[in-house]
């Protein structure tokens, strides 16, 4: 039971890390899109 709880915690930690990467990637994507849109308007 103890080992099972540990693997569950590891899985949650891994999912949190993936979520952080997705959030960063999404933020960079929108930032780049905004910059490109501004350049095209000029």
CHARMM-style PDB file with segment names, atoms N, HN, CA, C and O in Angstrom:
ATOM      1  N   UNK     1       0.833  -1.204   0.000  1.00  0.00      PROA
ATOM      2  CA  UNK     1       0.000   0.000   0.000  1.00  0.00      PROA
ATOM      3  C   UNK     1       0.876   1.265   0.000  1.00  0.00      PROA
ATOM      4  O   UNK     1       0.577   2.251  -0.674  1.00  0.00      PROA
ATOM      5  N   UNK     2       1.952   1.201   0.768  1.00  0.00      PROA
ATOM      6  HN  UNK     2       2.194   0.400   1.316  1.00  0.00      PROA
ATOM      7  CA  UNK     2       2.854   2.356   0.824  1.00  0.00      PROA
ATOM      8  C   UNK     2       3.487   2.663  -0.527  1.00  0.00      PROA
ATOM      9  O   UNK     2       3.590   3.822  -0.927  1.00  0.00      PROA
ATOM     10  N   UNK     3       3.916   1.599  -1.234  1.00  0.00      PROA
ATOM     11  HN  UNK     3       3.833   0.657  -0.909  1.00  0.00      PROA
ATOM     12  CA  UNK     3       4.548   1.801  -2.543  1.00  0.00      PROA
ATOM     13  C   UNK     3       3.543   2.335  -3.558  1.00  0.00      PROA
ATOM     14  O   UNK     3       3.887   3.144  -4.419  1.00  0.00      PROA
ATOM     15  N   UNK     4       2.306   1.875  -3.448  1.00  0.00      PROA
ATOM     16  HN  UNK     4       2.027   1.218  -2.749  1.00  0.00      PROA
ATOM     17  CA  UNK     4       1.272   2.328  -4.374  1.00  0.00      PROA
ATOM     18  C   UNK     4       1.026   3.827  -4.220  1.00  0.00      PROA
ATOM     19  O   UNK     4       0.859   4.540  -5.210  1.00  0.00      PROA
ATOM     20  N   UNK     5       1.005   4.300  -2.971  1.00  0.00      PROA
ATOM     21  HN  UNK     5       1.140   3.721  -2.168  1.00  0.00      PROA
ATOM     22  CA  UNK     5       0.811   5.726  -2.707  1.00  0.00      PROA
ATOM     23  C   UNK     5       1.971   6.526  -3.306  1.00  0.00      PROA
ATOM     24  O   UNK     5       1.779   7.630  -3.813  1.00  0.00      PROA
ATOM     25  N   UNK     6       3.170   5.955  -3.240  1.00  0.00      PROA
ATOM     26  HN  UNK     6       3.326   5.057  -2.827  1.00  0.00      PROA
ATOM     27  CA  UNK     6       4.341   6.643  -3.768  1.00  0.00      PROA
ATOM     28  C   UNK     6       4.253   6.790  -5.286  1.00  0.00      PROA
ATOM     29  O   UNK     6       4.529   7.860  -5.829  1.00  0.00      PROA
ATOM     30  N   UNK     7       3.869   5.717  -5.963  1.00  0.00      PROA
ATOM     31  HN  UNK     7       3.644   4.848  -5.523  1.00  0.00      PROA
ATOM     32  CA  UNK     7       3.759   5.785  -7.422  1.00  0.00      PROA
ATOM     33  C   UNK     7       2.667   6.773  -7.823  1.00  0.00      PROA
ATOM     34  O   UNK     7       2.793   7.462  -8.835  1.00  0.00      PROA
ATOM     35  N   UNK     8       1.597   6.843  -7.035  1.00  0.00      PROA
ATOM     36  HN  UNK     8       1.494   6.283  -6.213  1.00  0.00      PROA
ATOM     37  CA  UNK     8       0.507   7.787  -7.322  1.00  0.00      PROA
ATOM     38  C   UNK     8       1.023   9.223  -7.190  1.00  0.00      PROA
ATOM     39  O   UNK     8       0.709  10.079  -8.017  1.00  0.00      PROA
ATOM     40  N   UNK     9       1.811   9.478  -6.152  1.00  0.00      PROA
ATOM     41  HN  UNK     9       2.066   8.783  -5.480  1.00  0.00      PROA
ATOM     42  CA  UNK     9       2.388  10.815  -5.962  1.00  0.00      PROA
ATOM     43  C   UNK     9       3.315  11.166  -7.124  1.00  0.00      PROA
ATOM     44  O   UNK     9       3.304  12.295  -7.613  1.00  0.00      PROA
ATOM     45  N   UNK    10       4.120  10.192  -7.566  1.00  0.00      PROA
ATOM     46  HN  UNK    10       4.129   9.275  -7.170  1.00  0.00      PROA
ATOM     47  CA  UNK    10       5.034  10.422  -8.681  1.00  0.00      PROA
ATOM     48  C   UNK    10       4.255  10.744  -9.951  1.00  0.00      PROA
ATOM     49  O   UNK    10       4.640  11.621 -10.724  1.00  0.00      PROA
ATOM     50  N   UNK    11       3.160  10.029 -10.155  1.00  0.00      PROA
ATOM     51  HN  UNK    11       2.847   9.316  -9.527  1.00  0.00      PROA
ATOM     52  CA  UNK    11       2.312  10.249 -11.331  1.00  0.00      PROA
ATOM     53  C   UNK    11       1.726  11.660 -11.301  1.00  0.00      PROA
ATOM     54  O   UNK    11       1.707  12.354 -12.317  1.00  0.00      PROA
ATOM     55  N   UNK    12       1.246  12.080 -10.118  1.00  0.00      PROA
ATOM     56  HN  UNK    12       1.261  11.516  -9.293  1.00  0.00      PROA
ATOM     57  CA  UNK    12       0.678  13.419  -9.967  1.00  0.00      PROA
ATOM     58  C   UNK    12       1.753  14.476 -10.233  1.00  0.00      PROA
ATOM     59  O   UNK    12       1.498  15.466 -10.918  1.00  0.00      PROA
ATOM     60  N   UNK    13       2.951  14.262  -9.691  1.00  0.00      PROA
ATOM     61  HN  UNK    13       3.158  13.458  -9.134  1.00  0.00      PROA
ATOM     62  CA  UNK    13       4.055  15.206  -9.892  1.00  0.00      PROA
ATOM     63  C   UNK    13       4.402  15.313 -11.372  1.00  0.00      PROA
ATOM     64  O   UNK    13       4.652  16.406 -11.881  1.00  0.00      PROA
ATOM     65  N   UNK    14       4.414  14.166 -12.064  1.00  0.00      PROA
ATOM     66  HN  UNK    14       4.210  13.278 -11.650  1.00  0.00      PROA
ATOM     67  CA  UNK    14       4.723  14.155 -13.500  1.00  0.00      PROA
ATOM     68  C   UNK    14       3.636  14.908 -14.272  1.00  0.00      PROA
ATOM     69  O   UNK    14       3.937  15.682 -15.180  1.00  0.00      PROA
ATOM     70  N   UNK    15       2.378  14.678 -13.907  1.00  0.00      PROA
ATOM     71  HN  UNK    15       2.133  14.049 -13.169  1.00  0.00      PROA
ATOM     72  CA  UNK    15       1.266  15.369 -14.583  1.00  0.00      PROA
ATOM     73  C   UNK    15       1.346  16.876 -14.350  1.00  0.00      PROA
ATOM     74  O   UNK    15       1.072  17.660 -15.259  1.00  0.00      PROA
ATOM     75  N   UNK    16       1.721  17.285 -13.131  1.00  0.00      PROA
ATOM     76  HN  UNK    16       1.943  16.648 -12.393  1.00  0.00      PROA
ATOM     77  CA  UNK    16       1.862  18.711 -12.828  1.00  0.00      PROA
ATOM     78  C   UNK    16       2.951  19.329 -13.689  1.00  0.00      PROA
ATOM     79  O   UNK    16       2.799  20.447 -14.182  1.00  0.00      PROA
ATOM     80  N   UNK    17       4.064  18.596 -13.872  1.00  0.00      PROA
ATOM     81  HN  UNK    17       4.188  17.688 -13.471  1.00  0.00      PROA
ATOM     82  CA  UNK    17       5.174  19.092 -14.683  1.00  0.00      PROA
ATOM     83  C   UNK    17       4.735  19.257 -16.128  1.00  0.00      PROA
ATOM     84  O   UNK    17       5.050  20.262 -16.767  1.00  0.00      PROA
ATOM     85  N   UNK    18       4.010  18.274 -16.644  1.00  0.00      PROA
ATOM     86  HN  UNK    18       3.755  17.458 -16.126  1.00  0.00      PROA
ATOM     87  CA  UNK    18       3.488  18.346 -18.020  1.00  0.00      PROA
ATOM     88  C   UNK    18       2.540  19.544 -18.143  1.00  0.00      PROA
ATOM     89  O   UNK    18       2.588  20.278 -19.130  1.00  0.00      PROA
ATOM     90  N   UNK    19       1.691  19.734 -17.149  1.00  0.00      PROA
ATOM     91  HN  UNK    19       1.653  19.137 -16.347  1.00  0.00      PROA
ATOM     92  CA  UNK    19       0.763  20.865 -17.147  1.00  0.00      PROA
ATOM     93  C   UNK    19       1.508  22.190 -17.186  1.00  0.00      PROA
ATOM     94  O   UNK    19       1.095  23.117 -17.884  1.00  0.00      PROA
ATOM     95  N   UNK    20       2.616  22.285 -16.431  1.00  0.00      PROA
ATOM     96  HN  UNK    20       2.952  21.533 -15.865  1.00  0.00      PROA
ATOM     97  CA  UNK    20       3.426  23.507 -16.432  1.00  0.00      PROA
ATOM     98  C   UNK    20       4.018  23.752 -17.813  1.00  0.00      PROA
ATOM     99  O   UNK    20       3.994  24.878 -18.309  1.00  0.00      PROA
ATOM    100  N   UNK    21       4.552  22.699 -18.439  1.00  0.00      PROA
ATOM    101  HN  UNK    21       4.571  21.784 -18.036  1.00  0.00      PROA
ATOM    102  CA  UNK    21       5.138  22.848 -19.774  1.00  0.00      PROA
ATOM    103  C   UNK    21       4.089  23.305 -20.779  1.00  0.00      PROA
ATOM    104  O   UNK    21       4.359  24.162 -21.620  1.00  0.00      PROA
ATOM    105  N   UNK    22       2.894  22.730 -20.689  1.00  0.00      PROA
ATOM    106  HN  UNK    22       2.675  22.034 -20.006  1.00  0.00      PROA
ATOM    107  CA  UNK    22       1.808  23.110 -21.599  1.00  0.00      PROA
ATOM    108  C   UNK    22       1.439  24.583 -21.381  1.00  0.00      PROA
ATOM    109  O   UNK    22       1.236  25.324 -22.343  1.00  0.00      PROA
ATOM    110  N   UNK    23       1.354  24.997 -20.124  1.00  0.00      PROA
ATOM    111  HN  UNK    23       1.519  24.395 -19.343  1.00  0.00      PROA
ATOM    112  CA  UNK    23       1.009  26.384 -19.811  1.00  0.00      PROA
ATOM    113  C   UNK    23       2.059  27.347 -20.364  1.00  0.00      PROA
ATOM    114  O   UNK    23       1.717  28.383 -20.935  1.00  0.00      PROA
ATOM    115  N   UNK    24       3.336  27.003 -20.194  1.00  0.00      PROA
ATOM    116  HN  UNK    24       3.613  26.162 -19.730  1.00  0.00      PROA
ATOM    117  CA  UNK    24       4.426  27.840 -20.700  1.00  0.00      PROA
ATOM    118  C   UNK    24       4.379  27.899 -22.224  1.00  0.00      PROA
ATOM    119  O   UNK    24       4.489  28.973 -22.816  1.00  0.00      PROA
ATOM    120  N   UNK    25       4.214  26.726 -22.858  1.00  0.00      PROA
ATOM    121  HN  UNK    25       4.125  25.853 -22.377  1.00  0.00      PROA
ATOM    122  CA  UNK    25       4.165  26.665 -24.322  1.00  0.00      PROA
ATOM    123  C   UNK    25       2.987  27.477 -24.860  1.00  0.00      PROA
ATOM    124  O   UNK    25       3.122  28.196 -25.849  1.00  0.00      PROA
ATOM    125  N   UNK    26       1.831  27.358 -24.202  1.00  0.00      PROA
ATOM    126  HN  UNK    26       1.721  26.773 -23.398  1.00  0.00      PROA
ATOM    127  CA  UNK    26       0.647  28.106 -24.634  1.00  0.00      PROA
ATOM    128  C   UNK    26       0.888  29.604 -24.486  1.00  0.00      PROA
ATOM    129  O   UNK    26       0.545  30.383 -25.375  1.00  0.00      PROA
ATOM    130  N   UNK    27       1.480  30.006 -23.360  1.00  0.00      PROA
ATOM    131  HN  UNK    27       1.758  29.373 -22.637  1.00  0.00      PROA
ATOM    132  CA  UNK    27       1.784  31.422 -23.124  1.00  0.00      PROA
ATOM    133  C   UNK    27       2.727  31.970 -24.184  1.00  0.00      PROA
ATOM    134  O   UNK    27       2.508  33.064 -24.705  1.00  0.00      PROA
ATOM    135  N   UNK    28       3.776  31.219 -24.508  1.00  0.00      PROA
ATOM    136  HN  UNK    28       3.954  30.330 -24.085  1.00  0.00      PROA
ATOM    137  CA  UNK    28       4.726  31.649 -25.531  1.00  0.00      PROA
ATOM    138  C   UNK    28       4.054  31.736 -26.894  1.00  0.00      PROA
ATOM    139  O   UNK    28       4.319  32.662 -27.662  1.00  0.00      PROA
ATOM    140  N   UNK    29       3.184  30.773 -27.197  1.00  0.00      PROA
ATOM    141  HN  UNK    29       2.969  30.022 -26.574  1.00  0.00      PROA
ATOM    142  CA  UNK    29       2.471  30.757 -28.472  1.00  0.00      PROA
ATOM    143  C   UNK    29       1.624  32.028 -28.629  1.00  0.00      PROA
ATOM    144  O   UNK    29       1.676  32.691 -29.665  1.00  0.00      PROA
ATOM    145  N   UNK    30       0.846  32.359 -27.595  1.00  0.00      PROA
ATOM    146  HN  UNK    30       0.803  31.820 -26.753  1.00  0.00      PROA
ATOM    147  CA  UNK    30      -0.010  33.542 -27.674  1.00  0.00      PROA
ATOM    148  C   UNK    30       0.814  34.821 -27.714  1.00  0.00      PROA
ATOM    149  O   UNK    30       0.452  35.769 -28.411  1.00  0.00      PROA
ATOM    150  N   UNK    31       1.921  34.855 -26.972  1.00  0.00      PROA
ATOM    151  HN  UNK    31       2.214  34.085 -26.406  1.00  0.00      PROA
ATOM    152  CA  UNK    31       2.801  36.016 -26.983  1.00  0.00      PROA
ATOM    153  C   UNK    31       3.364  36.232 -28.386  1.00  0.00      PROA
ATOM    154  O   UNK    31       3.355  37.351 -28.899  1.00  0.00      PROA
ATOM    155  N   UNK    32       3.854  35.154 -29.002  1.00  0.00      PROA
ATOM    156  HN  UNK    32       3.861  34.245 -28.585  1.00  0.00      PROA
ATOM    157  CA  UNK    32       4.384  35.238 -30.366  1.00  0.00      PROA
ATOM    158  C   UNK    32       3.313  35.663 -31.361  1.00  0.00      PROA
ATOM    159  O   UNK    32       3.577  36.461 -32.261  1.00  0.00      PROA
ATOM    160  N   UNK    33       2.117  35.135 -31.199  1.00  0.00      PROA
ATOM    161  HN  UNK    33       1.903  34.487 -30.468  1.00  0.00      PROA
ATOM    162  CA  UNK    33       1.002  35.476 -32.093  1.00  0.00      PROA
ATOM    163  C   UNK    33       0.671  36.961 -31.974  1.00  0.00      PROA
ATOM    164  O   UNK    33       0.424  37.630 -32.977  1.00  0.00      PROA
ATOM    165  N   UNK    34       0.667  37.472 -30.742  1.00  0.00      PROA
ATOM    166  HN  UNK    34       0.867  36.928 -29.927  1.00  0.00      PROA
ATOM    167  CA  UNK    34       0.376  38.879 -30.497  1.00  0.00      PROA
ATOM    168  C   UNK    34       1.415  39.772 -31.175  1.00  0.00      PROA
ATOM    169  O   UNK    34       1.069  40.770 -31.807  1.00  0.00      PROA
ATOM    170  N   UNK    35       2.691  39.404 -31.036  1.00  0.00      PROA
ATOM    171  HN  UNK    35       2.972  38.593 -30.521  1.00  0.00      PROA
ATOM    172  CA  UNK    35       3.779  40.177 -31.633  1.00  0.00      PROA
ATOM    173  C   UNK    35       3.654  40.165 -33.161  1.00  0.00      PROA
ATOM    174  O   UNK    35       3.810  41.200 -33.809  1.00  0.00      PROA
ATOM    175  N   UNK    36       3.377  39.005 -33.722  1.00  0.00      PROA
ATOM    176  HN  UNK    36       3.250  38.164 -33.196  1.00  0.00      PROA
ATOM    177  CA  UNK    36       3.218  38.895 -35.180  1.00  0.00      PROA
ATOM    178  C   UNK    36       2.031  39.730 -35.658  1.00  0.00      PROA
ATOM    179  O   UNK    36       2.119  40.402 -36.686  1.00  0.00      PROA
ATOM    180  N   UNK    37       0.929  39.689 -34.921  1.00  0.00      PROA
ATOM    181  HN  UNK    37       0.858  39.143 -34.086  1.00  0.00      PROA
ATOM    182  CA  UNK    37      -0.254  40.476 -35.293  1.00  0.00      PROA
ATOM    183  C   UNK    37       0.066  41.973 -35.283  1.00  0.00      PROA
ATOM    184  O   UNK    37      -0.371  42.713 -36.164  1.00  0.00      PROA
ATOM    185  N   UNK    38       0.827  42.408 -34.287  1.00  0.00      PROA
ATOM    186  HN  UNK    38       1.182  41.807 -33.571  1.00  0.00      PROA
ATOM    187  CA  UNK    38       1.203  43.822 -34.200  1.00  0.00      PROA
ATOM    188  C   UNK    38       2.081  44.219 -35.376  1.00  0.00      PROA
ATOM    189  O   UNK    38       1.917  45.299 -35.943  1.00  0.00      PROA
ATOM    190  N   UNK    39       3.017  43.343 -35.745  1.00  0.00      PROA
ATOM    191  HN  UNK    39       3.150  42.465 -35.285  1.00  0.00      PROA
ATOM    192  CA  UNK    39       3.918  43.632 -36.865  1.00  0.00      PROA
ATOM    193  C   UNK    39       3.151  43.728 -38.179  1.00  0.00      PROA
ATOM    194  O   UNK    39       3.452  44.576 -39.019  1.00  0.00      PROA
ATOM    195  N   UNK    40       2.167  42.862 -38.354  1.00  0.00      PROA
ATOM    196  HN  UNK    40       1.923  42.173 -37.672  1.00  0.00      PROA
ATOM    197  CA  UNK    40       1.389  42.852 -39.597  1.00  0.00      PROA
ATOM    198  C   UNK    40       0.516  44.105 -39.726  1.00  0.00      PROA
ATOM    199  O   UNK    40       0.275  44.582 -40.834  1.00  0.00      PROA
ATOM    200  N   UNK    41       0.049  44.632 -38.603  1.00  0.00      PROA
ATOM    201  HN  UNK    41       0.245  44.244 -37.702  1.00  0.00      PROA
ATOM    202  CA  UNK    41      -0.810  45.824 -38.624  1.00  0.00      PROA
ATOM    203  C   UNK    41      -0.040  47.067 -39.089  1.00  0.00      PROA
ATOM    204  O   UNK    41      -0.618  47.958 -39.712  1.00  0.00      PROA
ATOM    205  N   UNK    42       1.265  47.127 -38.787  1.00  0.00      PROA
ATOM    206  HN  UNK    42       1.735  46.404 -38.281  1.00  0.00      PROA
ATOM    207  CA  UNK    42       2.055  48.322 -39.126  1.00  0.00      PROA
ATOM    208  C   UNK    42       2.196  48.546 -40.617  1.00  0.00      PROA
ATOM    209  OT1 UNK    42       2.833  49.511 -41.039  1.00  0.00      PROA
TER     210      UNK     42
END
